[in-house]
Amino acid sequence: MILALETSCDETAVALFDPARGLTHEWVHSQIALHGRYGGVVPDLATREHLRTIAPLLERAQEAAGTGFGGVRRIAVTHGPGLAGCLAIGTAAAKALALSLRVPLMGVNHLRGHAFSPFITLHAEAPGAFDGKLAALLPHLGLIVSGGNTLLFRLDRERRITVLSSTRDDAAGEALDKGAKLLGLGYPGGPLIEKCAASGAPAAFDFPRGIGPRSDLDFSFSGLKTSLRYLLEKMTPEEITARMPDLCASYQQAVIDALARKAGLALAQGGDYASMGLSGGVANNRALRNALAALASRRRLPLLMAEPRHTGDNAGMIAFAAWADPAAQSVPVDQLRIEPGLELA
């Protein structure tokens, strides 16, 4: 069994993973209410909250394990990327557990956790047949969309990851959060924009869909945010209120169109892909999921999407990646370091 910890940003999470059964238990303590008062994550407050909640979550995990942690054979923890203070809490706890239980310690890349998260359900359906089923889906084109990262990657038949593109400025989730702030909707912005957009017209306003030549796979969302700001400056408060659903729907659609277009372009450029994947916090957006499903259908490819509980920061994907990702290796306790700027590959 693998015991995993995740504290990269504003979620404290713990999970237990049994390779023979899948994820047996998962816990997530959200800090949304705390940071919502400030319009975004406050690093010092997030670190303090991790320190307050990590021990109670581990106590629950110990009770759920049945034999305490006697069945745990590995400890996995997110060591990057993320906020330095937050990462430090998780890694300190993981090191203490590894030493006390005398089991190997594994540092897991948070982004690789997202990359492998769409395959968690595949494993749960038939743990013993996972390797064969996964092999049939490789090479795989994955899209990670979150508040801090937006990128396309290739997962090859040896489960190696190659980054194909990333964002030149804001990530998609960041663009949605900043757009929501400009619109006065609050935090977290993405879900609030999605809720408001449900009654709006996606074509009501014409927002930009990124920059660069048509063959460029990189993303860019800073121009979208600027376009919204300029538009709002020309509108009266009454107009903004009256057109809020249309503004949200059009702004959200611009983000989704950019994501789907780049994914489609990556497929068109070749690579013999056998499947597509969608993961990351923004992957919980229903309109985005529908757009990617339509793209996959046109390409006659299976689309694997992370389950909603595995789209945001969670320890389940960290535990699963510690088992499924060949890049996840055990390291001596005194050699594991936090890496706030860690990249996908």
Secondary structure, 3 states (H helix, E strand, C coil): CEEEEECCCCEEEEEEEECCCEEEEEEEEECHHHHHCCCCCCHHHHHHHHHHHHHHHHHHHHHHCCCCCCCCCEEEEEEECCCHHHHHHHHHHHHHHHHHHCCCEEEEEHHHHHHHHHHHHHHHHCHHHHHHHHHCCCCEEEEEECCCCEEEEEECCCCCEEEEECECCCCHHHHHHHHHHHCCCCCCHHHHHHHHHCCCCCCCCCCCCCCCCCCCCCECCHHHHHHHHHHHHCCCHHHHHHCHHHHHHHHHHHHHHHHHHHHHHHHHCCCCCCEEEEECHHHHCHHHHHHHHHHHHHHCCCEEECCHHHCCCCHHHHHHHHHHCCCCCEECHHHCCCCCCCCCC
